[in-house]
Amino acid sequence: MSIDRKPLVGLAGVICLAMATELNGQVSAQTLPDIMGGLGISHDSGTWFSSLYSTAQVIGMALAPWFAITFSLRRFGLFVVGLAIAASVLIPFTSNLTLLYGLRILQGLAGGFAVPLLMTTALRVLPPPIRLYGLAAYASTATFFPYLSGSFAGLWSDLVGWQFVFLQAIPLCTLAGLLIWYGMPVDAPKYERFRIIDWRGMLMVLVGFSALTTMLQQGDRLDWFNSSAICVMALMSVVILPLFVLNEWYHPLPLFKFQLLKRRNFAYGATTLLVFVVISMSASTLPASFLSTVAGYRPEQSYLVTLEVAALQLLLLPLMAIVLNYEWVDSRVVSLIGLICLLIACVGDTFLTSVWNRNEFYLWQFFQGLGAAMIVMPLLMMSTNALVPAEGPFASALVNCPRGVAETVSVWLVQLVHRWRGSLHSDRLTDQLGRNRFRLYQGSNPALQEPTALLPNGLPRHPGSVEMMSAQLARQTATLTMSDMFFVIIGLITFLMILLLTLPVRTYPPRIVFAKK
């Protein structure tokens, strides 16, 4: 079978574009303290710097498929390239906070546009025999790029300069623009779609998803329902999002085609992918956060922990595409093995202590890398094996927009566990410290080889001894809280395993066979 290779060049350009935008979002999140210091913004302003990006990304993911069809993949891809470069390049040189927020929103829109564009392009230009390899490229946005971002965070923040967190987009986007301009099919725009544009749906996306994602990310800082702003956003989410589903169900040209969820394969694959996005933070966010908070690591010192998983994805994603193409391979079995690998990794991580460093994470990160590739690829195959090419944009919107929401849910979940379990551990440790205060001057700390904080008369041993004891208490609290977070993820993994085992045997065809129109 002869394959036109020119569209593959365009697909490679979209992959470069997705890589540039994903790294912009992930690296900026990991180097946020350096960016805040460089731009001279406060903590509260910094939370909005992250929140606005995530909100704009979700909106972009919802609208991208409609714009890609209307203006053509080539035109829309080149527009996203220009938008990503313009927003990223100007941020390091901006001192006005309002303008900075505007640029961050544009950067988030570019990131939201790029990922669905990759999935839509892969489903459009790749024939069924090699379509799994295109899905492997899309899977890299959920597995490979987030883990690779740790290496770039250490490189830019500690060795080069925080400005390159944003300037890194220039070479990648330039290459993406050239490849898209050369290889992407030249289609005529379909401006007639504006006659039946789903303007109500777009307005609901803008308002409803903005309220939902902002509430999830800012709720903990604003004390949730003790804040009138959070109450208003919660009410808007509860009212608008069901109306959005109803509007899309009956609209002749919807943004989301919820009827696809009637297909069990697609419903299971799309839903499980959302939970996996939350679970995947156990390999990307939590170890790096622990090393930063407890061990005092900089990104340059901790990047090897996530780079290990990234290297495994680079090898395993194409390998999974090959394996899943064999007729005797059941994708459910591959998913189950992947979930078991993630379960082993999280169980191992629950034993962490305050003296762990990156060496203790390597074994469990290996299992994380194995499990991630073995879960994402079967899920994507299950979701797309019964789609016709014309349904690709609708599938892209249904998969990617909730995926963006799932990323904000993961932020909310971390904040929830930190507030509830962190407060509990802090209170208990402080209580034990008070009840056993006389032991503080009976012996040295064997782990840190440091003298006791207090003298027998109850006075501080040296000027910084009490502060040192308080720092040790904070480290122990963070360690116990992080361990609880892994227990929560174990519960989510167990839920997915039970859901997978209850599905009928014939649910998932082992090969991609596209239905006829």
ZIGIKA-V155974 format. One record per residue. N is the residue number from 0. RES is the residue in three letters. PSI is psi in whole degrees, 0 to 359 (NA if undefined). D_LAST is the distance of its C-alpha to the last C-alpha in Angstrom with 2 decimals. Layout:
N:RES:PSI:D_LAST
N:RES:PSI:D_LAST
This chain:
0:MET:124:22.14
1:SER:138:23.24
2:ILE:130:22.16
3:ASP:118:22.96
4:ARG:345:25.52
5:LYS:316:26.01
6:PRO:333:23.09
7:LEU:328:24.58
8:VAL:317:27.75
9:GLY:321:26.06
10:LEU:321:24.62
11:ALA:324:28.20
12:GLY:320:29.41
13:VAL:325:27.18
14:ILE:317:28.50
15:CYS:321:32.03
16:LEU:316:31.36
17:ALA:322:30.14
18:MET:316:33.20
19:ALA:314:35.53
20:THR:322:34.40
21:GLU:318:34.24
22:LEU:324:37.70
23:ASN:313:38.97
24:GLY:315:38.10
25:GLN:314:39.13
26:VAL:320:42.29
27:SER:328:43.50
28:ALA:322:43.21
29:GLN:337:45.31
30:THR:24:47.90
31:LEU:319:48.15
32:PRO:321:51.93
33:ASP:321:52.63
34:ILE:317:50.51
35:MET:319:52.27
36:GLY:320:55.60
37:GLY:323:54.78
38:LEU:349:53.56
39:GLY:40:56.30
40:ILE:154:54.22
41:SER:179:55.12
42:HIS:313:53.38
43:ASP:319:51.92
44:SER:326:50.65
45:GLY:326:49.15
46:THR:323:47.11
47:TRP:330:45.59
48:PHE:321:44.94
49:SER:320:42.60
50:SER:317:41.27
51:LEU:323:40.22
52:TYR:312:38.27
53:SER:319:36.28
54:THR:313:35.62
55:ALA:326:34.47
56:GLN:317:32.25
57:VAL:316:30.40
58:ILE:318:29.99
59:GLY:320:28.74
60:MET:327:26.12
61:ALA:324:24.83
62:LEU:341:24.78
63:ALA:312:23.85
64:PRO:321:20.01
65:TRP:315:20.42
66:PHE:324:23.14
67:ALA:320:21.38
68:ILE:319:18.51
69:THR:314:21.09
70:PHE:355:23.70
71:SER:150:21.63
72:LEU:322:21.90
73:ARG:311:24.97
74:ARG:315:26.94
75:PHE:322:26.28
76:GLY:317:27.16
77:LEU:325:30.40
78:PHE:318:31.22
79:VAL:323:30.95
80:VAL:310:33.19
81:GLY:320:35.78
82:LEU:318:35.67
83:ALA:317:36.19
84:ILE:312:39.10
85:ALA:314:40.81
86:ALA:318:40.78
87:SER:319:41.81
88:VAL:326:44.56
89:LEU:337:46.28
90:ILE:314:46.51
91:PRO:342:49.42
92:PHE:18:51.49
93:THR:129:51.05
94:SER:342:53.88
95:ASN:124:52.85
96:LEU:319:51.13
97:THR:315:49.07
98:LEU:324:47.79
99:LEU:317:47.13
100:TYR:320:44.94
101:GLY:316:43.03
102:LEU:323:42.41
103:ARG:323:41.34
104:ILE:316:38.74
105:LEU:322:37.39
106:GLN:320:37.40
107:GLY:322:35.44
108:LEU:318:32.84
109:ALA:317:32.49
110:GLY:321:32.04
111:GLY:327:29.44
112:PHE:325:27.49
113:ALA:317:27.66
114:VAL:311:26.18
115:PRO:328:22.78
116:LEU:323:22.73
117:LEU:314:23.15
118:MET:318:20.24
119:THR:318:17.91
120:THR:318:19.28
121:ALA:317:18.99
122:LEU:337:15.27
123:ARG:312:14.93
124:VAL:343:17.46
125:LEU:130:17.59
126:PRO:158:15.73
127:PRO:321:14.94
128:PRO:332:18.40
129:ILE:15:20.33
130:ARG:331:18.24
131:LEU:329:20.68
132:TYR:325:23.44
133:GLY:322:21.91
134:LEU:330:21.67
135:ALA:322:25.30
136:ALA:320:26.20
137:TYR:320:24.74
138:ALA:333:26.60
139:SER:335:29.75
140:THR:338:29.76
141:ALA:340:30.30
142:THR:308:32.64
143:PHE:308:34.18
144:PHE:317:34.97
145:PRO:324:36.63
146:TYR:327:38.94
147:LEU:334:39.69
148:SER:331:40.77
149:GLY:324:43.96
150:SER:317:45.19
151:PHE:325:44.69
152:ALA:316:46.35
153:GLY:322:49.40
154:LEU:310:49.48
155:TRP:316:49.39
156:SER:325:51.42
157:ASP:337:54.17
158:LEU:329:54.49
159:VAL:291:53.36
160:GLY:143:52.99
161:TRP:337:50.78
162:GLN:330:49.76
163:PHE:352:47.64
164:VAL:326:45.35
165:PHE:325:43.90
166:LEU:344:44.96
167:GLN:341:42.99
168:ALA:339:39.89
169:ILE:304:41.37
170:PRO:320:40.91
171:LEU:316:37.51
172:CYS:325:36.10
173:THR:314:37.75
174:LEU:319:36.16
175:ALA:317:32.75
176:GLY:319:33.17
177:LEU:316:34.13
178:LEU:319:31.24
179:ILE:318:28.64
180:TRP:324:30.37
181:TYR:316:30.33
182:GLY:338:27.06
183:MET:137:24.43
184:PRO:139:22.17
185:VAL:99:23.69
186:ASP:151:21.13
187:ALA:138:22.26
188:PRO:152:22.67
189:LYS:71:20.81
190:TYR:345:23.91
191:GLU:344:22.54
192:ARG:338:21.02
193:PHE:340:24.68
194:ARG:331:24.91
195:ILE:37:22.91
196:ILE:141:23.92
197:ASP:71:24.16
198:TRP:328:27.87
199:ARG:318:28.78
200:GLY:319:26.41
201:MET:320:27.85
202:LEU:320:31.32
203:MET:323:30.73
204:VAL:313:29.43
205:LEU:315:32.54
206:VAL:312:34.96
207:GLY:309:33.53
208:PHE:329:32.64
209:SER:316:35.82
210:ALA:318:37.89
211:LEU:309:36.35
212:THR:322:36.64
213:THR:320:40.08
214:MET:317:41.31
215:LEU:324:40.32
216:GLN:329:42.00
217:GLN:353:45.03
218:GLY:317:45.70
219:ASP:321:48.00
220:ARG:326:50.06
221:LEU:9:50.44
222:ASP:37:51.36
223:TRP:237:48.24
224:PHE:5:48.98
225:ASN:354:52.51
226:SER:131:51.02
227:SER:327:50.15
228:ALA:318:47.51
229:ILE:322:45.67
230:CYS:318:45.95
231:VAL:316:44.43
232:MET:323:41.51
233:ALA:317:40.91
234:LEU:318:40.95
235:MET:319:38.54
236:SER:315:36.07
237:VAL:326:36.37
238:VAL:314:35.88
239:ILE:319:33.34
240:LEU:318:30.75
241:PRO:322:30.00
242:LEU:325:29.84
243:PHE:316:27.36
244:VAL:316:25.00
245:LEU:318:25.48
246:ASN:318:24.92
247:GLU:330:21.64
248:TRP:325:20.32
249:TYR:356:20.82
250:HIS:140:20.54
251:PRO:334:17.91
252:LEU:75:17.68
253:PRO:163:18.93
254:LEU:319:20.23
255:PHE:134:19.14
256:LYS:88:16.21
257:PHE:346:18.24
258:GLN:337:15.72
259:LEU:336:14.46
260:LEU:350:17.91
261:LYS:337:17.16
262:ARG:121:15.62
263:ARG:321:18.85
264:ASN:309:18.13
265:PHE:318:17.33
266:ALA:315:20.18
267:TYR:314:22.64
268:GLY:316:21.91
269:ALA:320:22.08
270:THR:316:25.16
271:THR:326:26.97
272:LEU:325:26.57
273:LEU:315:28.50
274:VAL:324:31.30
275:PHE:324:31.40
276:VAL:320:32.04
277:VAL:318:35.07
278:ILE:324:36.16
279:SER:342:35.97
280:MET:343:38.88
281:SER:338:41.05
282:ALA:336:40.88
283:SER:315:40.69
284:THR:312:42.72
285:LEU:311:45.15
286:PRO:317:46.98
287:ALA:322:47.52
288:SER:319:48.65
289:PHE:314:51.06
290:LEU:326:52.51
291:SER:316:53.00
292:THR:314:54.50
293:VAL:313:56.56
294:ALA:350:57.28
295:GLY:26:57.58
296:TYR:147:55.22
297:ARG:163:54.05
298:PRO:326:50.49
299:GLU:331:52.08
300:GLN:334:53.42
301:SER:356:50.41
302:TYR:335:47.54
303:LEU:334:47.81
304:VAL:317:46.58
305:THR:333:43.15
306:LEU:329:43.13
307:GLU:316:43.20
308:VAL:321:39.88
309:ALA:318:38.40
310:ALA:321:39.56
311:LEU:322:38.00
312:GLN:321:34.60
313:LEU:329:34.86
314:LEU:318:35.37
315:LEU:330:33.29
316:LEU:311:29.93
317:PRO:326:29.24
318:LEU:319:30.83
319:MET:325:28.53
320:ALA:322:25.50
321:ILE:313:27.11
322:VAL:317:28.09
323:LEU:347:24.77
324:ASN:348:23.15
325:TYR:137:25.40
326:GLU:330:23.97
327:TRP:357:27.17
328:VAL:123:27.06
329:ASP:120:26.09
330:SER:334:25.12
331:ARG:322:26.91
332:VAL:318:30.11
333:VAL:317:29.88
334:SER:319:29.46
335:LEU:318:32.40
336:ILE:319:34.58
337:GLY:318:33.79
338:LEU:323:34.79
339:ILE:320:37.96
340:CYS:316:38.81
341:LEU:322:38.47
342:LEU:316:40.58
343:ILE:317:43.26
344:ALA:315:43.35
345:CYS:324:43.77
346:VAL:319:46.36
347:GLY:322:48.31
348:ASP:340:48.17
349:THR:343:49.67
350:PHE:11:52.94
351:LEU:149:53.45
352:THR:174:56.91
353:SER:350:58.54
354:VAL:6:59.75
355:TRP:147:56.32
356:ASN:194:55.37
357:ARG:336:52.38
358:ASN:326:53.50
359:GLU:344:52.82
360:PHE:343:49.17
361:TYR:315:48.21
362:LEU:314:47.63
363:TRP:329:45.52
364:GLN:330:43.51
365:PHE:314:42.72
366:PHE:325:41.12
367:GLN:315:39.30
368:GLY:318:37.82
369:LEU:312:36.73
370:GLY:322:35.15
371:ALA:311:33.27
372:ALA:324:31.30
373:MET:351:30.70
374:ILE:313:29.23
375:VAL:313:27.10
376:MET:312:25.17
377:PRO:323:24.10
378:LEU:316:23.20
379:LEU:322:20.89
380:MET:318:19.26
381:MET:322:18.96
382:SER:330:17.44
383:THR:358:14.70
384:ASN:350:13.89
385:ALA:14:10.87
386:LEU:141:9.51
387:VAL:156:6.74
388:PRO:326:9.14
389:ALA:339:8.85
390:GLU:356:10.14
391:GLY:312:12.94
392:PRO:322:15.48
393:PHE:320:15.28
394:ALA:322:15.75
395:SER:317:18.52
396:ALA:318:20.29
397:LEU:331:20.20
398:VAL:316:21.58
399:ASN:321:24.06
400:CYS:311:25.71
401:PRO:331:26.80
402:ARG:319:27.84
403:GLY:321:30.15
404:VAL:323:31.52
405:ALA:327:32.14
406:GLU:321:34.35
407:THR:329:36.50
408:VAL:322:36.59
409:SER:322:38.05
410:VAL:315:40.73
411:TRP:319:41.52
412:LEU:317:41.75
413:VAL:316:44.19
414:GLN:322:46.27
415:LEU:311:46.31
416:VAL:320:47.54
417:HIS:320:49.99
418:ARG:314:51.47
419:TRP:301:51.74
420:ARG:325:52.54
421:GLY:318:54.23
422:SER:320:56.58
423:LEU:311:57.32
424:HIS:321:58.19
425:SER:316:60.23
426:ASP:317:62.24
427:ARG:317:62.91
428:LEU:321:63.94
429:THR:322:66.15
430:ASP:316:67.73
431:GLN:324:68.44
432:LEU:320:69.87
433:GLY:322:72.24
434:ARG:333:73.30
435:ASN:32:74.03
436:ARG:333:75.46
437:PHE:341:78.70
438:ARG:347:76.92
439:LEU:342:75.90
440:TYR:19:79.32
441:GLN:346:79.83
442:GLY:163:77.82
443:SER:162:75.52
444:ASN:114:71.75
445:PRO:334:71.18
446:ALA:315:67.60
447:LEU:355:68.41
448:GLN:49:72.07
449:GLU:150:73.25
450:PRO:164:76.25
451:THR:157:75.97
452:ALA:332:75.29
453:LEU:152:78.44
454:LEU:165:82.11
455:PRO:335:84.12
456:ASN:4:85.36
457:GLY:357:81.80
458:LEU:155:81.75
459:PRO:139:79.04
460:ARG:320:79.93
461:HIS:167:79.03
462:PRO:328:77.60
463:GLY:11:73.96
464:SER:321:74.06
465:VAL:320:72.67
466:GLU:323:69.79
467:MET:319:69.07
468:MET:321:69.06
469:SER:322:66.66
470:ALA:322:64.29
471:GLN:321:64.43
472:LEU:318:63.60
473:ALA:321:60.57
474:ARG:318:59.35
475:GLN:320:59.68
476:THR:315:57.85
477:ALA:323:54.96
478:THR:312:54.86
479:LEU:322:54.70
480:THR:319:52.07
481:MET:322:49.87
482:SER:319:50.29
483:ASP:324:49.17
484:MET:322:46.04
485:PHE:326:45.11
486:PHE:321:45.74
487:VAL:318:43.26
488:ILE:324:40.61
489:ILE:320:41.48
490:GLY:319:40.70
491:LEU:319:37.22
492:ILE:317:36.57
493:THR:320:37.85
494:PHE:316:35.51
495:LEU:322:32.46
496:MET:318:33.85
497:ILE:317:34.33
498:LEU:320:30.84
499:LEU:319:29.38
500:LEU:341:31.64
501:THR:356:30.69
502:LEU:150:26.99
503:PRO:160:26.02
504:VAL:322:26.01
505:ARG:18:22.45
506:THR:323:20.90
507:TYR:106:20.20
508:PRO:141:18.71
509:PRO:344:20.99
510:ARG:156:18.58
511:ILE:114:15.53
512:VAL:109:12.59
513:PHE:132:9.24
514:ALA:152:6.53
515:LYS:153:3.78
516:LYS:NA:0.00
